[in-house]
Amino acid sequence: TLRYWETEFPHLKPKTVGQSVRQYTEKDIEQIRTIHNLVKVRGFKIAAARKMLNKNRAGVDKSSDILATLISVRDELKELKRRLDSLV
């Protein structure tokens, strides 16, 4: 998936070392998270995700951060519910 995304998203260019060993920077990982959010979580097609990234990168990054925060809060709430259910 990552290698395919590298061909589809020009901003995603990890450094390669030796025989196609890729080294991803923190910036690359953030871009991968953003692409994953658009394609896998929100269900965008590749072309639509690429267009959205080119058009409004700051907005996409912000919504990706918000989604990650919401998922984290949801997971914490599930854990609290599990603990409360075990007390009853």
N, C-alpha and C positions, 0 to 999 in steps of 0.2 A: 504494500500500500504506500509506504513512504517513497519508494523509488518511482512509483507511478505519479504521486503527487509532485515530486520534483520536476517531472516533465510537464505537468499541467499548471503549476504555480511558479512563475519566474522568480519570485522573491525567495523561494526556498532553495538555497544552494549551499549545502554543507560542504565542508572541506573534505577532499578525498585523499587518503594516504595508501600507498601501495596498491594492492590488487582490489580495487573497489571497496575499501574499508572507509566508511564515512564517519566523520567526527562532527557531531552536532554541537553548536554553541547554545548558550542560554537563549539567545535571540531566535535561533532556529527552532528550539523547543517551544517557545512561545508561539511562533508562527504555526507549528504543527498543532498545538492545542487549539488555536483559532480555526484552522482548517477543519480539524476534527469536529469542533463544535458546530461549524456550519454544515458540514457534509453528513456526519454520522448522527449528531444529536438533533439538529434542527431539520435535517432532511433535504438540504439544498442539493441540486445537481451540481456537478463540477463547474460547468460554465457559469451558473448563477453565483456560486461561491467566489469564483475568480473575479467576476464582474463586481460583486459586492465589496471584495477586498480592494480592488482598484479604485472604486468610487468613494468609499467611505471607510477607510482603514481605522481611523480613530474610533468611530462609532461601533464598528465590529469588535474591536479590541475591548472596548468598555462593556459591551453587552456580554462578551465572553467572560470577562471578570465577574460580572454580576451573576451570570449563570453558575459559575464555579462556586461563588459564595452561597447561593441558594441551595445548591446540591450539598454543600458542607453543612448548612443549617438543617436541611432535611435529614441528613444522616445522623446528626446529633439528636434531633427530635425522635427519630426512630429508636436510637439507643436509650434515650430517657424513657420512652414508652415501654420498651422491653424490660427495663429495670423496674418500672412501676408495676407492670403486669406480674413480675416475679414476686413482688411484695404482697400481692393480693391473694 
